[in-house]
Protein backbone atom coordinates (compact mmCIF):
# COMPACT_ATOMS: atom_id res chain seq x y z
CA UNK A 1 0.00 0.00 0.00
CA UNK A 2 1.58 3.30 -1.07
CA UNK A 3 1.88 6.38 1.13
CA UNK A 4 -1.01 8.25 -0.51
CA UNK A 5 -3.38 5.32 0.02
CA UNK A 6 -2.41 5.10 3.70
CA UNK A 7 -3.62 8.68 4.21
CA UNK A 8 -6.85 8.19 2.23
CA UNK A 9 -9.14 8.25 5.28
CA UNK A 10 -7.59 11.51 6.46
CA UNK A 11 -7.85 13.04 2.99
CA UNK A 12 -11.47 12.01 2.65
CA UNK A 13 -12.37 13.44 6.06
CA UNK A 14 -10.72 16.76 5.16
CA UNK A 15 -12.65 16.77 1.89
CA UNK A 16 -15.99 16.18 3.64
CA UNK A 17 -15.31 18.84 6.25
CA UNK A 18 -14.23 21.42 3.69
CA UNK A 19 -17.33 20.72 1.57
CA UNK A 20 -19.56 20.39 4.67
CA UNK A 21 -20.91 17.09 3.39
CA UNK A 22 -23.45 15.36 5.62
CA UNK A 23 -24.45 16.26 9.17
CA UNK A 24 -21.94 17.89 11.54
CA UNK A 25 -19.12 17.11 12.17
CA UNK A 26 -19.23 16.37 8.39
CA UNK A 27 -17.37 13.05 8.44
CA UNK A 28 -17.63 10.14 5.99
CA UNK A 29 -19.56 7.14 7.34
CA UNK A 30 -17.94 3.69 7.16
CA UNK A 31 -19.76 0.37 7.19
CA UNK A 32 -18.01 -2.99 7.24
CA UNK A 33 -19.06 -6.20 5.47
CA UNK A 34 -17.72 -9.47 6.89
CA UNK A 35 -17.68 -13.10 5.88
CA UNK A 36 -16.07 -16.33 7.04
CA UNK A 37 -15.61 -17.99 10.45
CA UNK A 38 -14.41 -15.95 13.43
CA UNK A 39 -10.82 -17.17 13.15
CA UNK A 40 -10.68 -16.36 9.43
CA UNK A 41 -12.76 -13.22 9.05
CA UNK A 42 -12.54 -11.26 5.80
CA UNK A 43 -13.67 -7.68 5.36
CA UNK A 44 -14.95 -5.29 2.76
CA UNK A 45 -15.91 -1.74 3.60
CA UNK A 46 -18.34 0.85 2.32
CA UNK A 47 -17.88 4.56 2.82
CA UNK A 48 -20.83 6.92 2.48
CA UNK A 49 -20.07 10.45 1.30
CA UNK A 50 -23.30 12.45 1.12
CA UNK A 51 -25.60 10.46 -1.16
CA UNK A 52 -22.76 8.41 -2.71
CA UNK A 53 -21.55 4.98 -1.59
CA UNK A 54 -18.09 3.60 -2.40
CA UNK A 55 -16.86 0.06 -1.69
CA UNK A 56 -13.43 -1.59 -1.88
CA UNK A 57 -13.22 -4.32 -4.50
CA UNK A 58 -11.33 -7.12 -2.72
CA UNK A 59 -11.82 -8.96 0.58
CA UNK A 60 -9.19 -7.96 3.18
CA UNK A 61 -8.01 -9.57 6.43
CA UNK A 62 -8.57 -6.43 8.52
CA UNK A 63 -11.39 -3.89 8.66
CA UNK A 64 -8.86 -1.04 8.77
CA UNK A 65 -7.28 -1.94 5.41
CA UNK A 66 -10.72 -2.36 3.83
CA UNK A 67 -11.79 1.10 5.04
CA UNK A 68 -8.58 2.70 3.76
CA UNK A 69 -9.14 1.16 0.33
CA UNK A 70 -12.78 2.28 0.28
CA UNK A 71 -11.65 5.82 1.10
CA UNK A 72 -9.05 5.68 -1.69
CA UNK A 73 -11.73 4.62 -4.17
CA UNK A 74 -13.99 7.46 -3.00
CA UNK A 75 -11.21 10.01 -3.51
CA UNK A 76 -10.56 8.62 -6.98
CA UNK A 77 -14.17 9.37 -7.99
CA UNK A 78 -14.56 12.74 -6.26
CA UNK A 79 -13.30 16.10 -7.48
CA UNK A 80 -9.60 15.59 -6.73
CA UNK A 81 -8.80 19.25 -7.29
CA UNK A 82 -10.68 19.92 -4.04
CA UNK A 83 -8.94 17.26 -1.89
CA UNK A 84 -6.00 17.91 0.39
CA UNK A 85 -2.78 16.20 1.34
CA UNK A 86 -1.81 15.30 4.89
CA UNK A 87 -0.33 18.79 5.38
CA UNK A 88 -3.69 20.40 4.60
CA UNK A 89 -2.42 22.07 1.42
CA UNK A 90 -4.10 21.86 -2.00
CA UNK A 91 -3.45 18.54 -3.74
CA UNK A 92 -3.72 17.13 -7.25
CA UNK A 93 -4.34 20.19 -9.40
CA UNK A 94 -0.63 20.78 -9.88
CA UNK A 95 0.01 17.07 -10.33
CA UNK A 96 -2.77 16.88 -12.91
CA UNK A 97 -1.30 19.82 -14.85
CA UNK A 98 2.09 18.12 -14.80
CA UNK A 99 0.52 15.00 -16.35
CA UNK A 100 -1.05 17.07 -19.14
CA UNK A 101 2.19 18.93 -19.81
CA UNK A 102 4.13 15.66 -19.91
CA UNK A 103 1.68 14.17 -22.42
CA UNK A 104 1.89 17.07 -24.86
CA UNK A 105 5.64 17.62 -24.40
CA UNK A 106 6.21 13.95 -25.20
CA UNK A 107 3.54 13.49 -27.85
CA UNK A 108 6.11 12.74 -30.59
CA UNK A 109 7.70 10.13 -28.32
CA UNK A 110 4.29 8.52 -27.86
CA UNK A 111 3.83 8.30 -31.64
CA UNK A 112 7.28 6.74 -31.92
CA UNK A 113 6.51 4.22 -29.18
CA UNK A 114 3.31 3.31 -31.01
CA UNK A 115 5.21 2.90 -34.27
CA UNK A 116 2.98 5.51 -35.89
CA UNK A 117 5.30 8.49 -36.40
CA UNK A 118 5.76 8.09 -40.15
CA UNK A 119 2.12 7.14 -40.60
CA UNK A 120 0.93 10.27 -38.80
CA UNK A 121 3.44 12.49 -40.64
CA UNK A 122 1.93 11.32 -43.93
CA UNK A 123 -1.48 12.70 -42.93
CA UNK A 124 -2.57 16.19 -43.85
CA UNK A 125 -2.72 18.83 -41.13
CA UNK A 126 -6.43 18.44 -40.34
CA UNK A 127 -6.08 14.65 -40.06
CA UNK A 128 -3.08 15.02 -37.75
CA UNK A 129 -5.10 17.31 -35.49
CA UNK A 130 -7.99 14.85 -35.52
CA UNK A 131 -5.74 11.95 -34.51
CA UNK A 132 -4.14 14.04 -31.76
CA UNK A 133 -7.63 14.59 -30.35
CA UNK A 134 -8.27 10.83 -30.46
CA UNK A 135 -5.02 10.00 -28.67
CA UNK A 136 -5.53 12.73 -26.09
CA UNK A 137 -9.02 11.39 -25.39
CA UNK A 138 -7.72 7.83 -25.10
CA UNK A 139 -5.08 8.74 -22.50
CA UNK A 140 -7.18 11.29 -20.56
CA UNK A 141 -8.57 9.91 -17.30
CA UNK A 142 -11.59 11.72 -15.76
CA UNK A 143 -9.50 12.55 -12.66
CA UNK A 144 -7.57 15.01 -14.84
CA UNK A 145 -10.28 15.88 -17.37
CA UNK A 146 -12.46 17.46 -14.68
CA UNK A 147 -9.72 19.72 -13.27
CA UNK A 148 -10.66 23.10 -14.72
CA UNK A 149 -7.08 24.29 -15.31
CA UNK A 150 -6.36 21.07 -17.22
CA UNK A 151 -9.50 21.46 -19.31
CA UNK A 152 -8.28 24.89 -20.40
CA UNK A 153 -4.78 23.57 -21.20
CA UNK A 154 -6.12 20.71 -23.30
CA UNK A 155 -8.75 22.81 -25.07
CA UNK A 156 -6.10 25.38 -25.98
CA UNK A 157 -3.64 22.74 -27.20
CA UNK A 158 -6.22 20.94 -29.35
CA UNK A 159 -8.31 23.93 -30.37
CA UNK A 160 -11.54 22.45 -29.04
CA UNK A 161 -14.40 23.74 -26.89
CA UNK A 162 -15.02 20.74 -24.63
CA UNK A 163 -12.72 18.06 -23.24
CA UNK A 164 -13.86 14.43 -23.62
CA UNK A 165 -12.87 11.35 -21.62
CA UNK A 166 -11.99 7.92 -22.90
CA UNK A 167 -15.27 6.08 -22.13
CA UNK A 168 -16.71 6.12 -25.66
CA UNK A 169 -13.41 5.09 -27.27
CA UNK A 170 -13.00 2.42 -24.60
CA UNK A 171 -16.40 0.93 -25.47
CA UNK A 172 -15.54 0.94 -29.18
CA UNK A 173 -12.03 -0.44 -28.62
CA UNK A 174 -13.36 -3.21 -26.41
CA UNK A 175 -15.58 -4.45 -29.28
CA UNK A 176 -12.70 -4.23 -31.79
CA UNK A 177 -10.32 -6.11 -29.49
CA UNK A 178 -12.91 -8.81 -28.85
CA UNK A 179 -13.40 -9.28 -32.59
CA UNK A 180 -9.70 -9.34 -33.51
CA UNK A 181 -8.77 -11.75 -30.72
CA UNK A 182 -11.65 -14.06 -31.67
CA UNK A 183 -10.62 -14.09 -35.33
CA UNK A 184 -7.00 -14.75 -34.41
CA UNK A 185 -7.96 -17.75 -32.27
CA UNK A 186 -10.30 -19.15 -34.92
CA UNK A 187 -8.15 -18.75 -38.02
CA UNK A 188 -4.52 -18.32 -36.89
CA UNK A 189 -4.32 -20.53 -33.83
CA UNK A 190 -7.13 -22.62 -35.34
CA UNK A 191 -8.84 -23.61 -32.13
CA UNK A 192 -11.77 -25.78 -33.14
CA UNK A 193 -13.95 -26.05 -30.07
CA UNK A 194 -16.13 -23.14 -29.02
CA UNK A 195 -15.42 -23.71 -25.32
CA UNK A 196 -11.67 -23.59 -25.92
CA UNK A 197 -11.99 -20.40 -28.00
CA UNK A 198 -14.11 -18.74 -25.32
CA UNK A 199 -11.79 -19.81 -22.49
CA UNK A 200 -8.62 -18.63 -24.28
CA UNK A 201 -10.24 -15.37 -25.38
CA UNK A 202 -11.37 -14.67 -21.82
CA UNK A 203 -7.80 -15.12 -20.58
CA UNK A 204 -6.43 -12.72 -23.23
CA UNK A 205 -8.98 -9.93 -22.86
CA UNK A 206 -9.58 -10.10 -19.09
CA UNK A 207 -8.89 -6.87 -17.22
CA UNK A 208 -5.91 -8.29 -15.34
CA UNK A 209 -4.13 -9.34 -18.53
CA UNK A 210 -4.87 -6.06 -20.32
CA UNK A 211 -3.57 -4.11 -17.33
CA UNK A 212 -0.37 -6.18 -17.31
CA UNK A 213 0.36 -5.95 -21.02
CA UNK A 214 -0.21 -2.19 -21.04
CA UNK A 215 2.12 -1.70 -18.07
CA UNK A 216 4.74 -3.91 -19.76
CA UNK A 217 4.49 -1.92 -23.00
CA UNK A 218 5.82 1.24 -21.31
CA UNK A 219 2.83 3.24 -22.52
CA UNK A 220 1.33 3.78 -19.06
CA UNK A 221 3.66 6.73 -18.44
CA UNK A 222 1.61 8.76 -20.94
CA UNK A 223 -1.69 8.31 -19.07
CA UNK A 224 -3.00 11.61 -17.75
CA UNK A 225 -4.26 10.37 -14.40
CA UNK A 226 -3.95 11.44 -10.78
CA UNK A 227 -4.84 8.40 -8.72
CA UNK A 228 -4.68 7.61 -5.02
CA UNK A 229 -3.47 4.12 -5.85
CA UNK A 230 -0.75 2.72 -8.07
CA UNK A 231 -1.94 2.31 -11.66
CA UNK A 232 -1.07 -1.38 -11.43
CA UNK A 233 -3.67 -1.72 -8.63
CA UNK A 234 -6.49 -0.29 -10.76
CA UNK A 235 -8.23 -1.15 -14.03
CA UNK A 236 -7.21 2.18 -15.59
CA UNK A 237 -4.45 0.72 -17.80
CA UNK A 238 -6.80 -1.84 -19.32
CA UNK A 239 -9.41 0.85 -19.96
CA UNK A 240 -6.88 3.12 -21.68
CA UNK A 241 -5.59 0.18 -23.74
CA UNK A 242 -9.08 -0.38 -25.14
CA UNK A 243 -9.54 3.34 -25.77
CA UNK A 244 -6.20 3.40 -27.61
CA UNK A 245 -7.29 0.50 -29.80
CA UNK A 246 -10.50 2.38 -30.56
CA UNK A 247 -8.58 5.53 -31.47
CA UNK A 248 -6.15 3.77 -33.82
CA UNK A 249 -8.81 1.64 -35.48
CA UNK A 250 -11.03 4.67 -36.05
CA UNK A 251 -8.20 6.58 -37.72
CA UNK A 252 -6.08 3.94 -39.45
CA UNK A 253 -8.23 0.81 -39.62
CA UNK A 254 -7.56 -2.84 -39.03
CA UNK A 255 -3.98 -3.23 -40.24
CA UNK A 256 -2.41 -0.69 -37.88
CA UNK A 257 -4.59 -1.90 -35.01
CA UNK A 258 -3.37 -5.47 -35.46
CA UNK A 259 0.23 -4.24 -35.55
CA UNK A 260 -0.29 -2.53 -32.21
CA UNK A 261 -1.91 -5.61 -30.66
CA UNK A 262 0.74 -8.04 -31.93
CA UNK A 263 3.98 -6.04 -31.98
CA UNK A 264 3.65 -3.52 -29.15
CA UNK A 265 1.10 -4.91 -26.72
CA UNK A 266 1.77 -8.59 -27.41
CA UNK A 267 -1.78 -9.57 -26.54
CA UNK A 268 -1.37 -12.54 -28.90
C-alpha positions, 0 to 999 in steps of 0.5 A: 500500500503506497503512502497516498493510500495510507492517508486516504481516510484523512484526505477524505475526512478533510474533503468532507469537512471542507465541503460540509458534506453530511451532518456535523461534524461532516465526516464520511460514514464507514460500514463494514461487510464481513464473511467467514468464520471468526478465526478467518474473518474477511472484510470489505468496507463501504464509505458513504459520502453524502448520497454516494456509496463507495466500496473496496473491490477485494476482501481484506483480512482487517477492517482497517485496510478495507476502510482505507481502500474504500476511502481511496476509491472514493477520492478517486471518484470525487473532485480531486482538485478539491482534496488535500494532502496530509499537510492540509495544502491543496493537492492534485491540481498541480500534479494533474497539470504536470501530467497534461504537460508531460503528455503534450511535451512527449507526444512525438515520443508517444507516436514513436513508441506506437510505431505511428510516427511516419504514418501520422506524418503522412497525414494532412494537417487536419487529419493530424489534429484529428488523430491528436484529439483521439489519442488525447481522449484515449489517454485522458482519465476523468480525474484530470479531465475534470480539473478546470485548469487542465481542461483549459490547457487541453482545449487550448492545445487541441483547439476544441471547446469541450474536453472528452474522456476515454469512455466512448473510445473504450467501449468501441475499442473493447468491441474491436479487441474482442473481434480481432482476438476471436478471429486470431484464435479461430483462423490463426491458432485454429482452435476448433472447439467453441469452449476452448476459443471462449476460455482462451479469449477470456484469458487474453482480454480479461482486465488483469491481462490487459492491465499487465500488457499495457504496463509492460508496453511502457505506454502507461507513463503517458496516461494523464491520471492522478490516482490515489493508488498505483496504476497497477492496482487499478483497471485504468491501464486496461481501460486506456488500452481499449480506448487506444485500440479504438482511437487507432482503429477509427483513424487507421483501420484494421492493419495498424490496429493489429500491428499494435496488438501483436507487436507492441502490446503482445496480446497474442 
